[in-house]
Protein backbone atom coordinates (compact mmCIF):
# COMPACT_ATOMS: atom_id res chain seq x y z
CA UNK A 1 0.00 0.00 0.00
CA UNK A 2 1.33 3.42 -0.96
CA UNK A 3 1.14 6.13 1.63
CA UNK A 4 0.74 9.69 0.49
CA UNK A 5 1.86 12.71 2.36
CA UNK A 6 -0.55 15.55 1.50
CA UNK A 7 2.03 18.07 2.72
CA UNK A 8 4.51 16.93 0.03
CA UNK A 9 3.83 19.36 -2.80
CA UNK A 10 6.68 18.12 -5.03
CA UNK A 11 4.28 16.12 -7.22
CA UNK A 12 1.60 18.79 -7.47
CA UNK A 13 1.02 20.58 -10.74
CA UNK A 14 2.18 24.21 -10.75
CA UNK A 15 -0.71 26.69 -10.78
CA UNK A 16 -0.15 27.52 -14.46
CA UNK A 17 -0.48 23.78 -15.18
CA UNK A 18 -4.03 23.86 -13.82
CA UNK A 19 -5.21 26.66 -16.10
CA UNK A 20 -5.85 24.89 -19.44
CA UNK A 21 -9.47 23.78 -19.41
CA UNK A 22 -9.84 24.37 -15.67
CA UNK A 23 -12.93 26.52 -16.09
CA UNK A 24 -14.78 24.31 -18.62
CA UNK A 25 -17.69 23.71 -16.23
CA UNK A 26 -17.84 27.25 -14.85
CA UNK A 27 -21.29 28.82 -14.73
CA UNK A 28 -21.92 31.67 -17.18
CA UNK A 29 -21.06 35.21 -16.10
CA UNK A 30 -24.11 37.34 -15.40
CA UNK A 31 -24.45 41.02 -16.26
CA UNK A 32 -27.31 41.46 -13.77
CA UNK A 33 -25.18 43.91 -11.75
CA UNK A 34 -24.36 46.04 -14.81
CA UNK A 35 -25.38 49.67 -14.29
CA UNK A 36 -25.61 49.27 -10.51
CA UNK A 37 -23.62 51.03 -7.84
CA UNK A 38 -23.18 49.06 -4.64
CA UNK A 39 -21.56 50.92 -1.75
CA UNK A 40 -20.32 48.92 1.23
CA UNK A 41 -19.47 49.94 4.77
CA UNK A 42 -17.40 47.65 7.01
CA UNK A 43 -17.76 47.61 10.81
CA UNK A 44 -14.65 49.84 11.21
CA UNK A 45 -16.09 52.47 8.83
CA UNK A 46 -14.10 51.43 5.75
CA UNK A 47 -16.17 52.28 2.68
CA UNK A 48 -15.90 50.71 -0.76
CA UNK A 49 -17.96 51.96 -3.69
CA UNK A 50 -18.46 49.56 -6.63
CA UNK A 51 -19.84 50.70 -10.00
CA UNK A 52 -20.54 47.72 -12.25
CA UNK A 53 -20.54 47.69 -16.05
CA UNK A 54 -20.97 44.53 -18.14
CA UNK A 55 -17.40 43.27 -17.65
CA UNK A 56 -15.65 45.88 -15.48
CA UNK A 57 -16.09 47.21 -11.97
CA UNK A 58 -14.85 50.64 -10.94
CA UNK A 59 -14.20 50.78 -7.22
CA UNK A 60 -13.10 53.36 -4.67
CA UNK A 61 -11.60 52.32 -1.32
CA UNK A 62 -11.80 54.72 1.64
CA UNK A 63 -10.19 53.26 4.79
CA UNK A 64 -11.97 53.48 8.11
CA UNK A 65 -10.59 53.76 11.63
CA UNK A 66 -7.49 51.62 12.17
CA UNK A 67 -7.45 50.39 8.56
CA UNK A 68 -3.81 50.40 7.35
CA UNK A 69 -4.78 50.16 3.67
CA UNK A 70 -4.20 53.35 1.69
CA UNK A 71 -7.10 54.98 -0.15
CA UNK A 72 -7.29 53.68 -3.71
CA UNK A 73 -9.49 53.50 -6.75
CA UNK A 74 -9.27 51.62 -10.04
CA UNK A 75 -11.21 49.72 -12.68
CA UNK A 76 -10.81 45.95 -13.00
CA UNK A 77 -12.36 43.20 -15.09
CA UNK A 78 -14.78 41.09 -13.03
CA UNK A 79 -16.96 38.02 -13.19
CA UNK A 80 -20.30 37.72 -11.42
CA UNK A 81 -22.38 34.61 -10.92
CA UNK A 82 -26.00 34.73 -9.81
CA UNK A 83 -26.18 32.05 -7.14
CA UNK A 84 -29.82 32.73 -6.27
CA UNK A 85 -32.24 35.60 -6.73
CA UNK A 86 -30.43 38.75 -5.49
CA UNK A 87 -27.42 36.69 -4.33
CA UNK A 88 -24.18 37.07 -6.29
CA UNK A 89 -20.64 35.74 -6.19
CA UNK A 90 -18.32 38.39 -7.66
CA UNK A 91 -14.59 38.04 -8.27
CA UNK A 92 -11.88 40.27 -9.68
CA UNK A 93 -8.11 40.74 -9.63
CA UNK A 94 -6.64 44.14 -8.91
CA UNK A 95 -4.62 45.51 -11.82
CA UNK A 96 -2.69 47.78 -9.46
CA UNK A 97 -1.89 44.93 -7.03
CA UNK A 98 -1.53 41.77 -9.15
CA UNK A 99 -0.87 39.62 -6.06
CA UNK A 100 -4.41 40.31 -4.74
CA UNK A 101 -7.81 39.01 -5.76
CA UNK A 102 -11.19 39.98 -4.37
CA UNK A 103 -14.19 37.68 -3.95
CA UNK A 104 -17.51 39.07 -2.75
CA UNK A 105 -20.68 37.27 -1.75
CA UNK A 106 -23.27 40.01 -2.26
CA UNK A 107 -26.69 39.42 -0.71
CA UNK A 108 -28.89 42.23 -2.01
CA UNK A 109 -31.95 40.97 -0.09
CA UNK A 110 -30.23 40.88 3.31
CA UNK A 111 -28.09 43.97 2.59
CA UNK A 112 -24.94 42.09 3.59
CA UNK A 113 -21.61 41.21 1.98
CA UNK A 114 -18.85 38.74 2.80
CA UNK A 115 -15.51 39.75 1.31
CA UNK A 116 -12.52 37.49 0.83
CA UNK A 117 -9.23 39.12 -0.09
CA UNK A 118 -6.76 36.54 -1.41
CA UNK A 119 -3.12 37.57 -1.32
CA UNK A 120 -0.09 35.77 -2.73
CA UNK A 121 2.88 36.49 -0.49
CA UNK A 122 6.04 37.62 -2.31
CA UNK A 123 8.17 34.84 -0.77
CA UNK A 124 7.81 31.67 1.26
CA UNK A 125 7.42 32.22 5.00
CA UNK A 126 8.03 29.34 7.39
CA UNK A 127 4.77 27.94 8.69
CA UNK A 128 2.55 29.91 6.27
CA UNK A 129 1.12 29.12 2.89
CA UNK A 130 1.97 31.56 0.10
CA UNK A 131 -1.73 32.27 -0.44
CA UNK A 132 -3.38 34.07 2.46
CA UNK A 133 -7.10 34.80 2.79
CA UNK A 134 -8.55 37.73 4.72
CA UNK A 135 -12.28 37.62 5.49
CA UNK A 136 -14.45 40.64 6.25
CA UNK A 137 -18.07 41.66 6.42
CA UNK A 138 -19.89 44.79 5.32
CA UNK A 139 -23.39 46.13 4.89
CA UNK A 140 -24.81 47.58 1.70
CA UNK A 141 -25.46 51.30 2.07
CA UNK A 142 -29.09 52.34 1.66
CA UNK A 143 -30.48 49.01 2.86
CA UNK A 144 -31.65 47.85 6.26
CA UNK A 145 -29.49 44.75 6.91
CA UNK A 146 -31.44 41.68 7.96
CA UNK A 147 -30.46 38.30 9.34
CA UNK A 148 -27.11 37.34 10.81
CA UNK A 149 -23.95 38.79 9.36
CA UNK A 150 -21.71 36.22 7.67
CA UNK A 151 -19.63 34.39 10.27
CA UNK A 152 -17.37 31.33 10.59
CA UNK A 153 -19.12 27.98 10.68
CA UNK A 154 -18.20 24.33 10.97
CA UNK A 155 -21.11 23.19 8.76
CA UNK A 156 -18.79 21.65 6.14
CA UNK A 157 -16.46 19.86 8.57
CA UNK A 158 -16.42 16.14 7.85
CA UNK A 159 -17.80 16.50 4.32
CA UNK A 160 -16.15 15.35 1.12
CA UNK A 161 -17.04 16.89 -2.21
CA UNK A 162 -15.72 16.11 -5.66
CA UNK A 163 -15.58 19.22 -7.83
CA UNK A 164 -15.35 18.46 -11.54
CA UNK A 165 -13.80 21.51 -13.16
CA UNK A 166 -13.39 19.94 -16.62
CA UNK A 167 -12.83 16.56 -18.27
CA UNK A 168 -9.17 16.80 -17.17
CA UNK A 169 -9.65 18.32 -13.71
CA UNK A 170 -11.61 16.69 -10.89
CA UNK A 171 -10.57 17.23 -7.29
CA UNK A 172 -11.87 15.86 -4.04
CA UNK A 173 -12.12 18.47 -1.32
CA UNK A 174 -12.18 17.20 2.25
CA UNK A 175 -13.41 19.63 4.88
Short mmCIF file of the C-alpha atoms (twelve columns), coordinates in Angstrom:
data_MODEL
# 
_entry.id   MODEL 
# 
loop_
_atom_site.group_PDB 
_atom_site.id 
_atom_site.type_symbol 
_atom_site.label_atom_id 
_atom_site.label_alt_id 
_atom_site.label_comp_id 
_atom_site.label_asym_id 
_atom_site.label_seq_id 
_atom_site.Cartn_x 
_atom_site.Cartn_y 
_atom_site.Cartn_z 
_atom_site.pdbx_PDB_model_num 
ATOM 1   C CA . UNK A 1   0.000   0.000  0.000   1 
ATOM 2   C CA . UNK A 2   1.325   3.421  -0.955  1 
ATOM 3   C CA . UNK A 3   1.136   6.132  1.629   1 
ATOM 4   C CA . UNK A 4   0.735   9.686  0.487   1 
ATOM 5   C CA . UNK A 5   1.863   12.712 2.357   1 
ATOM 6   C CA . UNK A 6   -0.550  15.552 1.497   1 
ATOM 7   C CA . UNK A 7   2.034   18.070 2.722   1 
ATOM 8   C CA . UNK A 8   4.506   16.932 0.034   1 
ATOM 9   C CA . UNK A 9   3.834   19.362 -2.796  1 
ATOM 10  C CA . UNK A 10  6.679   18.120 -5.027  1 
ATOM 11  C CA . UNK A 11  4.283   16.119 -7.224  1 
ATOM 12  C CA . UNK A 12  1.602   18.790 -7.471  1 
ATOM 13  C CA . UNK A 13  1.017   20.583 -10.744 1 
ATOM 14  C CA . UNK A 14  2.177   24.205 -10.749 1 
ATOM 15  C CA . UNK A 15  -0.707  26.695 -10.779 1 
ATOM 16  C CA . UNK A 16  -0.151  27.517 -14.458 1 
ATOM 17  C CA . UNK A 17  -0.484  23.783 -15.178 1 
ATOM 18  C CA . UNK A 18  -4.030  23.862 -13.824 1 
ATOM 19  C CA . UNK A 19  -5.207  26.663 -16.097 1 
ATOM 20  C CA . UNK A 20  -5.848  24.891 -19.443 1 
ATOM 21  C CA . UNK A 21  -9.474  23.783 -19.405 1 
ATOM 22  C CA . UNK A 22  -9.837  24.372 -15.673 1 
ATOM 23  C CA . UNK A 23  -12.934 26.517 -16.095 1 
ATOM 24  C CA . UNK A 24  -14.779 24.311 -18.622 1 
ATOM 25  C CA . UNK A 25  -17.691 23.715 -16.225 1 
ATOM 26  C CA . UNK A 26  -17.841 27.249 -14.847 1 
ATOM 27  C CA . UNK A 27  -21.290 28.824 -14.729 1 
ATOM 28  C CA . UNK A 28  -21.922 31.666 -17.178 1 
ATOM 29  C CA . UNK A 29  -21.056 35.205 -16.099 1 
ATOM 30  C CA . UNK A 30  -24.112 37.344 -15.398 1 
ATOM 31  C CA . UNK A 31  -24.445 41.019 -16.261 1 
ATOM 32  C CA . UNK A 32  -27.306 41.463 -13.771 1 
ATOM 33  C CA . UNK A 33  -25.175 43.914 -11.749 1 
ATOM 34  C CA . UNK A 34  -24.360 46.042 -14.811 1 
ATOM 35  C CA . UNK A 35  -25.377 49.669 -14.292 1 
ATOM 36  C CA . UNK A 36  -25.615 49.265 -10.511 1 
ATOM 37  C CA . UNK A 37  -23.616 51.032 -7.839  1 
ATOM 38  C CA . UNK A 38  -23.182 49.056 -4.638  1 
ATOM 39  C CA . UNK A 39  -21.563 50.922 -1.754  1 
ATOM 40  C CA . UNK A 40  -20.322 48.925 1.229   1 
ATOM 41  C CA . UNK A 41  -19.471 49.945 4.775   1 
ATOM 42  C CA . UNK A 42  -17.399 47.652 7.008   1 
ATOM 43  C CA . UNK A 43  -17.759 47.610 10.815  1 
ATOM 44  C CA . UNK A 44  -14.651 49.844 11.208  1 
ATOM 45  C CA . UNK A 45  -16.090 52.465 8.827   1 
ATOM 46  C CA . UNK A 46  -14.098 51.429 5.748   1 
ATOM 47  C CA . UNK A 47  -16.171 52.282 2.678   1 
ATOM 48  C CA . UNK A 48  -15.900 50.714 -0.764  1 
ATOM 49  C CA . UNK A 49  -17.962 51.960 -3.693  1 
ATOM 50  C CA . UNK A 50  -18.457 49.561 -6.629  1 
ATOM 51  C CA . UNK A 51  -19.840 50.698 -9.995  1 
ATOM 52  C CA . UNK A 52  -20.539 47.720 -12.248 1 
ATOM 53  C CA . UNK A 53  -20.542 47.690 -16.050 1 
ATOM 54  C CA . UNK A 54  -20.971 44.528 -18.137 1 
ATOM 55  C CA . UNK A 55  -17.400 43.269 -17.652 1 
ATOM 56  C CA . UNK A 56  -15.651 45.878 -15.483 1 
ATOM 57  C CA . UNK A 57  -16.085 47.206 -11.973 1 
ATOM 58  C CA . UNK A 58  -14.848 50.639 -10.938 1 
ATOM 59  C CA . UNK A 59  -14.202 50.775 -7.221  1 
ATOM 60  C CA . UNK A 60  -13.099 53.362 -4.673  1 
ATOM 61  C CA . UNK A 61  -11.603 52.320 -1.325  1 
ATOM 62  C CA . UNK A 62  -11.796 54.722 1.635   1 
ATOM 63  C CA . UNK A 63  -10.192 53.264 4.790   1 
ATOM 64  C CA . UNK A 64  -11.968 53.476 8.113   1 
ATOM 65  C CA . UNK A 65  -10.594 53.763 11.634  1 
ATOM 66  C CA . UNK A 66  -7.491  51.618 12.168  1 
ATOM 67  C CA . UNK A 67  -7.454  50.390 8.556   1 
ATOM 68  C CA . UNK A 68  -3.812  50.397 7.353   1 
ATOM 69  C CA . UNK A 69  -4.779  50.158 3.667   1 
ATOM 70  C CA . UNK A 70  -4.203  53.353 1.695   1 
ATOM 71  C CA . UNK A 71  -7.103  54.981 -0.146  1 
ATOM 72  C CA . UNK A 72  -7.286  53.678 -3.706  1 
ATOM 73  C CA . UNK A 73  -9.487  53.500 -6.751  1 
ATOM 74  C CA . UNK A 74  -9.269  51.621 -10.035 1 
ATOM 75  C CA . UNK A 75  -11.211 49.724 -12.677 1 
ATOM 76  C CA . UNK A 76  -10.815 45.952 -12.999 1 
ATOM 77  C CA . UNK A 77  -12.360 43.195 -15.093 1 
ATOM 78  C CA . UNK A 78  -14.780 41.092 -13.032 1 
ATOM 79  C CA . UNK A 79  -16.960 38.016 -13.187 1 
ATOM 80  C CA . UNK A 80  -20.296 37.719 -11.421 1 
ATOM 81  C CA . UNK A 81  -22.381 34.610 -10.917 1 
ATOM 82  C CA . UNK A 82  -26.002 34.734 -9.815  1 
ATOM 83  C CA . UNK A 83  -26.182 32.047 -7.142  1 
ATOM 84  C CA . UNK A 84  -29.817 32.734 -6.271  1 
ATOM 85  C CA . UNK A 85  -32.241 35.600 -6.729  1 
ATOM 86  C CA . UNK A 86  -30.430 38.753 -5.491  1 
ATOM 87  C CA . UNK A 87  -27.421 36.689 -4.329  1 
ATOM 88  C CA . UNK A 88  -24.176 37.072 -6.288  1 
ATOM 89  C CA . UNK A 89  -20.636 35.740 -6.189  1 
ATOM 90  C CA . UNK A 90  -18.318 38.392 -7.664  1 
ATOM 91  C CA . UNK A 91  -14.591 38.037 -8.269  1 
ATOM 92  C CA . UNK A 92  -11.881 40.266 -9.684  1 
ATOM 93  C CA . UNK A 93  -8.111  40.740 -9.631  1 
ATOM 94  C CA . UNK A 94  -6.639  44.135 -8.913  1 
ATOM 95  C CA . UNK A 95  -4.618  45.507 -11.823 1 
ATOM 96  C CA . UNK A 96  -2.690  47.783 -9.464  1 
ATOM 97  C CA . UNK A 97  -1.891  44.929 -7.029  1 
ATOM 98  C CA . UNK A 98  -1.529  41.774 -9.148  1 
ATOM 99  C CA . UNK A 99  -0.874  39.622 -6.062  1 
ATOM 100 C CA . UNK A 100 -4.409  40.309 -4.744  1 
ATOM 101 C CA . UNK A 101 -7.810  39.012 -5.763  1 
ATOM 102 C CA . UNK A 102 -11.194 39.981 -4.372  1 
ATOM 103 C CA . UNK A 103 -14.190 37.681 -3.950  1 
ATOM 104 C CA . UNK A 104 -17.508 39.067 -2.750  1 
ATOM 105 C CA . UNK A 105 -20.679 37.266 -1.751  1 
ATOM 106 C CA . UNK A 106 -23.271 40.006 -2.256  1 
ATOM 107 C CA . UNK A 107 -26.692 39.417 -0.708  1 
ATOM 108 C CA . UNK A 108 -28.891 42.228 -2.008  1 
ATOM 109 C CA . UNK A 109 -31.954 40.975 -0.091  1 
ATOM 110 C CA . UNK A 110 -30.227 40.882 3.308   1 
ATOM 111 C CA . UNK A 111 -28.088 43.966 2.591   1 
ATOM 112 C CA . UNK A 112 -24.936 42.088 3.588   1 
ATOM 113 C CA . UNK A 113 -21.608 41.210 1.983   1 
ATOM 114 C CA . UNK A 114 -18.851 38.743 2.798   1 
ATOM 115 C CA . UNK A 115 -15.508 39.750 1.310   1 
ATOM 116 C CA . UNK A 116 -12.522 37.492 0.827   1 
ATOM 117 C CA . UNK A 117 -9.228  39.116 -0.095  1 
ATOM 118 C CA . UNK A 118 -6.755  36.539 -1.413  1 
ATOM 119 C CA . UNK A 119 -3.124  37.570 -1.322  1 
ATOM 120 C CA . UNK A 120 -0.095  35.768 -2.727  1 
ATOM 121 C CA . UNK A 121 2.880   36.487 -0.487  1 
ATOM 122 C CA . UNK A 122 6.045   37.617 -2.314  1 
ATOM 123 C CA . UNK A 123 8.169   34.840 -0.773  1 
ATOM 124 C CA . UNK A 124 7.815   31.669 1.262   1 
ATOM 125 C CA . UNK A 125 7.418   32.217 4.997   1 
ATOM 126 C CA . UNK A 126 8.029   29.344 7.390   1 
ATOM 127 C CA . UNK A 127 4.767   27.942 8.692   1 
ATOM 128 C CA . UNK A 128 2.549   29.908 6.270   1 
ATOM 129 C CA . UNK A 129 1.116   29.115 2.888   1 
ATOM 130 C CA . UNK A 130 1.965   31.560 0.095   1 
ATOM 131 C CA . UNK A 131 -1.732  32.268 -0.442  1 
ATOM 132 C CA . UNK A 132 -3.379  34.075 2.462   1 
ATOM 133 C CA . UNK A 133 -7.102  34.801 2.791   1 
ATOM 134 C CA . UNK A 134 -8.551  37.730 4.718   1 
ATOM 135 C CA . UNK A 135 -12.276 37.625 5.490   1 
ATOM 136 C CA . UNK A 136 -14.449 40.635 6.245   1 
ATOM 137 C CA . UNK A 137 -18.072 41.665 6.417   1 
ATOM 138 C CA . UNK A 138 -19.893 44.785 5.318   1 
ATOM 139 C CA . UNK A 139 -23.389 46.125 4.886   1 
ATOM 140 C CA . UNK A 140 -24.809 47.584 1.704   1 
ATOM 141 C CA . UNK A 141 -25.463 51.305 2.074   1 
ATOM 142 C CA . UNK A 142 -29.088 52.338 1.658   1 
ATOM 143 C CA . UNK A 143 -30.481 49.012 2.856   1 
ATOM 144 C CA . UNK A 144 -31.646 47.847 6.261   1 
ATOM 145 C CA . UNK A 145 -29.491 44.751 6.912   1 
ATOM 146 C CA . UNK A 146 -31.440 41.682 7.962   1 
ATOM 147 C CA . UNK A 147 -30.455 38.304 9.337   1 
ATOM 148 C CA . UNK A 148 -27.112 37.342 10.809  1 
ATOM 149 C CA . UNK A 149 -23.948 38.790 9.362   1 
ATOM 150 C CA . UNK A 150 -21.705 36.218 7.668   1 
ATOM 151 C CA . UNK A 151 -19.629 34.387 10.271  1 
ATOM 152 C CA . UNK A 152 -17.367 31.330 10.586  1 
ATOM 153 C CA . UNK A 153 -19.119 27.980 10.680  1 
ATOM 154 C CA . UNK A 154 -18.203 24.333 10.966  1 
ATOM 155 C CA . UNK A 155 -21.106 23.185 8.756   1 
ATOM 156 C CA . UNK A 156 -18.791 21.651 6.141   1 
ATOM 157 C CA . UNK A 157 -16.460 19.865 8.568   1 
ATOM 158 C CA . UNK A 158 -16.424 16.144 7.845   1 
ATOM 159 C CA . UNK A 159 -17.796 16.503 4.322   1 
ATOM 160 C CA . UNK A 160 -16.152 15.346 1.121   1 
ATOM 161 C CA . UNK A 161 -17.039 16.891 -2.208  1 
ATOM 162 C CA . UNK A 162 -15.723 16.108 -5.662  1 
ATOM 163 C CA . UNK A 163 -15.575 19.221 -7.830  1 
ATOM 164 C CA . UNK A 164 -15.351 18.459 -11.542 1 
ATOM 165 C CA . UNK A 165 -13.798 21.513 -13.156 1 
ATOM 166 C CA . UNK A 166 -13.389 19.943 -16.621 1 
ATOM 167 C CA . UNK A 167 -12.833 16.561 -18.269 1 
ATOM 168 C CA . UNK A 168 -9.173  16.797 -17.167 1 
ATOM 169 C CA . UNK A 169 -9.650  18.319 -13.714 1 
ATOM 170 C CA . UNK A 170 -11.612 16.695 -10.891 1 
ATOM 171 C CA . UNK A 171 -10.569 17.227 -7.285  1 
ATOM 172 C CA . UNK A 172 -11.873 15.859 -4.044  1 
ATOM 173 C CA . UNK A 173 -12.124 18.467 -1.319  1 
ATOM 174 C CA . UNK A 174 -12.177 17.200 2.253   1 
ATOM 175 C CA . UNK A 175 -13.407 19.635 4.876   1 
# 
